[in-house]
Amino acid sequence: MQLSPRENITMALDAVWTNRFRSMLTILGIVIGISTVVTVASLLTGLRAGVVTFFDELGPDNSFIYKTSGDPNQTFAPPKERKRRAILKEYADTIRRYAGNVQDISVQLFIPGASNGHIITAKVPGFETDSLSMVGATPNSIDTAPKDFDQGRYFTEEENDRVAHVAVIGFDLSRALYPDGNAVGRTFMLDGAEFMVIGVFAKAKGGFFGANGADTQIQFPIKTAESRYPQIDRYMITCKAKPGLRKDAFDEVEGIMRRIRRLKTDEPDDFSISTPDQIIQQFDKITGLIGLVAIAISALGLLVGGIGVMNIMLVSVTERTREIGIRKAIGARRFDIVGQFLLEAMTLTGVGGVLGIAIAVGLTTLVGFLVPSLPSSVPTWAVVTAFTVSVSVGLFFGVWPAVKASRLDPVEALRYE
């Protein structure tokens, strides 16, 4: 008697359903392993998408020169980097003069969030917040890193030259200070000085863990920043390459900086120069390590689940010895027996994979609901890979029980009680 693949699949599903409670316990390890790796992959994919969008807003053709590596808004840096000489804003003029592949250059001055031992706050009557960062910028900063506006405009060269106390603020900060949504033309106090809002940036896209510092940033003319904080030397130079010449511009700017800093050929850079692509690559290395940990955890769950599947299939072979004998006596081939038991094992792990994927989708959706600022999405490749791996585990661990069942002698099997 020869069974069609459809009949084999039907028998396999019936056998799994008959022992559904036992089957669920068996595939628990599969469910845990698959749900872990799909959830982590979903969160990391969402985070990476946010980071890529964040750096696209900073300008994909830009190179950033700063004293230390890392975020210029942060005061922490490796001890060796802290000893470096400061970046001077005059470097921008030299780069502009000699870098033929650079289209435009802007300078930013990052102001620490604490001054003279106290936290700097922005306040208006009835509202005050210290969730902010401050940047003095040249007026062409809006050209090297274009941003959309919710209200108003950016400051001009004339306002920079006369050290005007005007500011462009981030979307979230504007809502914190002016809940009615009307910020342009109104004033706020910042570290003992009054500033007038002339613009509000649109809600920023992307960011780290769903947060984008531009939403709480205050930008004002760089000469105003220098007059208010003459002791601060945390300058960053942004160099925008000509279209299609980002790599050439990067190498050119790095060479000019080394000459400005009088570095010998064998000396390492005593400054940091980076592009959005390089920063994203560093982020990928970090998330890659997290992914490896997730894979290790899921592999352990899959191993436990696979061993459980092998064990339950061996038990099933023993319990159904007489059934196997009857099938072989009426003409079932060894191939049919192997196929039936392999399909049962693959069905078990396949169901475990589907349940694990469903749990991962639920967890990812829940995270997105509870933490709206944290980007999360379930990538198709993770779902397909997870299901394929779960079925493959059943195939691998089901081979020995299936072969054992196919080798049973029909006469001996029929005598089994």
N, C-alpha and C positions, 0 to 999 in steps of 0.2 A: 504494500500500500504506500503510495507516494502522496505526501501532503504538499499543497501549494504554500508559497510563502505567506499568503493571507491567512490560511488555516493555522500555520505555525505561530503567527503573531497573535491570533485570537486565543489560541491555547495558552500562550505565554502570559497574556493579559489576564485570562481567567485564573491562572495559577497564582499570579501576584495578588489579584483582588480577593481570592479565597483566604489568603493569609495576610490581609492588609495591615493588621496591627503589628504583626511580626515584621512585615516588610518596612513599615514606618520606622520602627526601632533600628532596623538594619541600616537604613539610608540616612540616619541622623548625622553621621560624620560627613556624608556627602553634602547634605544641606548646609551644615556649618561652614564647610570649606568653600563651597560655591558662593554662599551669601557674603562671606568675608571678602573674598577677592573681588567680587563684582561691586560691592559697596565702596571699597577703597578705590577701585578703578574709576568709579563714577565720580567720587568726590575729587580725586586728583585731576581727572579730565576737566571738571568744572573749574577747579582752581587754575589750571594751566590756561584755560580759555580766558579767564579773567585777567591773568598776568599778561598774556599776549596783547589783549585789548588795551591794558594799562600802558604798556610800552609803545603801542602804536600811537596813543595819544601824545606821548612824549616826543614822538617824531622818529620814524623808522630810519631816516637818513642822518640822524644826529650821532655825534660822538661827544661824550661827556668827560671833561677833565676836572678832577678834584684831587685834593690832597691825599685822601684815604679811599679805600674801597668801601663799598656799602652805601647805605642811604645817607646823603648829606644832611638830612634832617635829624639824624641820630648823632649823639655825642660819643657813642662807644666806637672804638676802633682798636685793631691789634696794637700792642705796645710799640712795636717797631715803626708802624705807620704814623703813630702819634708824634714821633720825633722828627718827622719830615718837615722841610721848609713849607711855608704856606704858599698857596697859589696866589699870584698877584693878578689883579684885573688888567694890568698893563700888558700881560701876555697876549691878551686878545688882539691888541693892535698889531703886535709882531706877527701873529698867526695870520691876521687879515692881510698883512703886507706880503707875506711870502708863500702862503698856501693857495696855489692856483686852482686847486680842486674844491675849495671851500666856497660855498655860495653866500653864507651869512654867519655871523658870530654874535652871540648874546652872552651876557654875564649876569649871574645871580649871586646874591649874598644871603646866606642862610643865618637867621637870627635864632639863638637858643631860646627855648621856652621859659627859661628862668633868668632873671636879672637881679644882681645884688642880693642873692639869697631868697628872692620871692618869685612865685609863679606869676607869669604875665597873663593877664586876663583881658578880654574884650567885654565892654559893658555899655549898656544903655539903661535909661531909667526903667527899673523893673526886671531887667534881664542881665545876666552875666555868665560867661563861660570861659573855661581855660582849655577847652578842647580845640586847640588851634595851633597852627604853625605860621611863621612869618618869613617872607622872602622879599628882599629888595631886588628889583630886576630892571634891566635896561628896557626901554620902550619897545625894542624890536624883539623881545622875548616872545611876544604873541605871534611873530612871524616864524621864528625857529621851531616853536612848538604850538601850533594853532589850536585854539580852544573855542568852543561855542559859548555864546552868552545867553543867559536867561533874561538879563536886563542890562541896559547901559552899554559901556564901552571900556576899552583899555586906556591907560594914561598915555600922554603924548610926550614928545621930546621937550616941548616948552614947559610942561608941568614938572618934568625931571630936572630941567635946568634951574627952575626957580624953587626947587626943593619943596614942592607942594605936598601938603598933607592930604593926599587923596589915596584911595585904596580900591582894589578890586577884590572881592571876597568870594569864597566858595559857597556852593548852593546850600549845604547843610548849615554852615555858619550863619548865612543870611536868614535862614528859617529860625535859628536859635535866637538871634538878636531881634529880628523883625517878623514875628509870627504872622502878621497880616500880609506878608509877601511883598510889601513895598519897601525896598531898601535904598534905591538910587536917590541921591540928593539928601539923605539923612546922615547924621553923624554918630560916631561911637568913640568911646575913650579906650585907648590902648597904651598901657604902661605910662600913664600920666599925660598923654598927648591926645589931642582930638583929631580924628580923621573923618573925611567925608567919603561916603561910598559913591563911586562913579560907575561901578559895574558889578554884576554878579555872574559868575560862571554858571553854565548849565550843569546839570547833574552829571558828574563824571562817569565814564564807562570803565568797567574792569576794576582791577585792584587786587591786593593780596588779601585772601580770606574774605573777599567781598567788600573790603574797606578801601577807599581811595582817598589819600591824604589831600588831594586837590579840593575835596568838598569842604574841608575845614581850614583852608589856607587863606592867608591874607597876603596879597601882593601889593607893594607900593613902590614908587620910583627908587632906584638904587641910590641916588644922591640923597634922598630923604633918609634912607636906611643908614647911610654912612654918617650923616649928620647926627642922627639919633644914637647910633652905636659905633663910635669911631674905633673902639677897641676890638671889634669883631673883624676877623680876617678869613672867614669861612666862604671863600669865593668858589664858584663853579663856573666853568666856561663851557658853553654849548656851541659846537661847530656843526653847522648844517651843510652836508655835502651837495655838490651839484648833482642833478639827476643822473643816476647810473654810475656814479663815481665814489660811492661810499667807501669801498675798500681802499682805493687810491687816496682819498681824503684822509682816512684814518691813519694810514702809514705816513703820509705827508705831515700831518699834525703831530704824530708821535715823534718823528724825526726833529721837527722844529722845537718841540718841547724839550727834547734831550739836549739840543744845542743851547737853548735858553738857560737850562739848568746846569750847563757845563758838565755833562756826564761823559765819562770815558766809555770807550767801546765795550769794555768788559764789565761795566757797572750796570746793575739793574735799574729800572725806572724808579725814581723817588717821587712818583706821582701816580695817580690812577687814571687810566683812560679806558673807557668802555663804550660799547654800543648796546642798543636794546637786544640784539641777537645774542650777544655774549652773556648778558644778564639772564636771558631766558634759558640759555644752555646751562648756566649754573643752577637755576631753579630746577631744570630737568634732572640734573645729577642728584639733587636732594630728594625729589619725588621718586626718582629711580630706586634709591635706597629704601624709601618707605614701601614702594611696590614690591621689592624683594622680600621684605619682612612679611608683607601680606601674603605673598606667594608661598613663603615657608609655612605660615600658619595654615593656609588652605591646603597645602600639600599634606600636612600632618592629618588634617581632617579627612582628606580624600583617601589617604593610606588606611586610616582606621575604618572608614566606610567600605573600602575595597576588601579589606580582610573580613569585615562583617558579611559582605555579600558572598565571598567565597565560602565562608562557614555555613551560611544559611542555605546556599545552593548544595553543598555537600549533604546537609541534613535533608534537604528536599529530595535529593537523589535516593537516599536511604529510605525515606518515607514512601517513595513512589516506585520502588523496585518492581513490584508486581505490575504496576501500570506500564512500566518500560518493557517488561517481559511480554505482556499482551501485545503491545504495539509492534514489537520486533517479530512476534510469532505470526502476526497477520500481514507482515511485509514491510514494516517501516525500516528504512535504511539507517545506517550509522549517521549519515549526513543529516537526516531528519531529526534524530535524537539530539545531535550536537546543536543543530540550529534552534531547536525548541528551548534547550536550557541556556544557550547563549542569549537568545532573545529575552528570556526571563531575567537574566542578570542585567542586560542592557536596559531593560524596561525599568527595573528597580532603580538603577543609578540615574537613568534619564528622568524619572519622576523626581528623584532627589535633586537633580540639577534644576528642573523647572521650579520646584518649591524654593530652592536657594535663590534663584533669579527673582522670583516673586517677592521674597523677603527683602532682597537687596533693593528692588525697585521701591518697595514700601518704605524702607529705612531712608533711602535717598530723598523720596518725596517728603517724608516727615522732617528731615533736616532742612530741606528747602522751605518748608512751611514755618518751622520754629525759628529758623535763622534766615530770613529773606535775603540778607546781605551776602550770605555764603552761596556762591554759585554751585549748582550740582545738576548733573545730567547723566543719564545712563547711556553710555556709548554702545552702538550696535555691535561693534567688534567684541566688546566684553561679554555681551549676551550670547553671541554665536560661539565664542571660544569656550565660555563656561559650559554651555550645553554639550558641545563636542567633547570636551574633556570628561564630563560626567559620564557620557555614554561610553567613551573609550575605557574608563575605569571598569565599567561593567564587562566590557569585552575582554579586557586583560585578566581580571580576576575570575571571570566565568569560564575560562577555557578549561582548566583542570577538572572542575565538576562536570562540565559538559562531556569531555572526553571520557571520564570515568563512567558516566551514564551510558555512553554509546558502546562501551566495551563489555557491558554486562552480558553474560550468557543467557539467552532467552529461556532455556530449560530451567536453569538455576533460579532465574528471576521469577518464573511462574510458581516455583515451590516456596518462594519467600512469604512468610506470614507477618 
